[in-house]
Structure formats: structure tokens, C-alpha cells
């Protein structure tokens, strides 16, 4: 399965209480590529709850990455002191706003690159079919094409981690992954 998110560019900086913050018109939408989603019908036919849980994991991973991205964007702020230190005192509101908008765009680009890097690590690339770390860790099979005990153990660990993230939404997904020892990339 391939899932992804899209951010609308309606998020704009606004001046409030002496600080530039992000105007809360930010919208983030998650998608599933139905052409790459084969497990739902296969799982129903075979009644394989484990397969459905695995596929849900792809969506949950995307959700965690998107949530962290949104949190970072909504926490962007610059005080007047920060702005004056960067561009000098005595600038007009227009000059200050232009500076803030440029900085905001730079941060958005960096945050988008960070989120894209995580998506590339954990999710299977739909164009190259190179497995992401999540599939690599949870789909190892033996000679009879049965999941190995290691793959089952890792899937259970991922399930626990994703549940932990759901119950602790203020924690960074990337940090939690590293703490749980699942930050492994096959690439």
C-alpha cells in the first residue's frame, strides 16, 4: 500500500502580540493510492487480520509523519527581536513581512524535505518498488514463503509503537522510532 499526504499552501504568517505566527488556516490531507492497495480485498477473502493490520501500519506511519510536519509548521514563530536581528531595526512592516514570508517558505521547504526523507525510509517507493524499512522488517519470509518469527516479532513491535504514538501524540515519531530501535533502513 502507498499512502501520502498533501499540504495546502493557505498557511500564511500573521503578526499577533508582537510575534509572527502561522495563521491557523493550515490544511493537511492524507491519501491512499487505491491502485497500490491490494491487501483489503485479499485480506477479506483470506480473512487475514494480520495483513490488514500491516496495511493499516502504512497509513499510520504516514499519519505520524504528517502530524509531526503539521506541528512543526504551526509552531513557526519569529519575534520582532528575531526579525530585527536578521534584517536590522527600523524596517517597515512590509519589509518585515517579506522577510518573514521568505523565512517561512525556507522552513516549509526544509520541513517538507525532512518529512519526505522519513517517507522514503519507512514506506515502499511506488515507482521503484524498493521496500521501505517497515516492509523490509515485517515481510521477511522463509523458504516456504511463510513470515519468519523475526518478521512477526517486528510487526508486533511496530503495532505497539504505532499504538504508543496514537496515545502519545506530542512525541515525535522519528524520536520514538529511534528509541524503540526500529530506525533501520534497507537502503
Protein Blocks (a to p, Z undefined) as FASTA:
>chain_A
ZZdddddfkbccddeehiacddfkbccdddddfklmmklmmmmmnopaklmmmmmmmmmm
mmmmmmmmmmmmmmgccdfklmmmmnoghiafklmmmmmmmmmmmmmmmmmmmmmmmmmm
mpccfklopacfklmmmmcccfkopacfklmmmmmmmmmmmmmmmmmmmbcfklmmmmno
paccfZZ
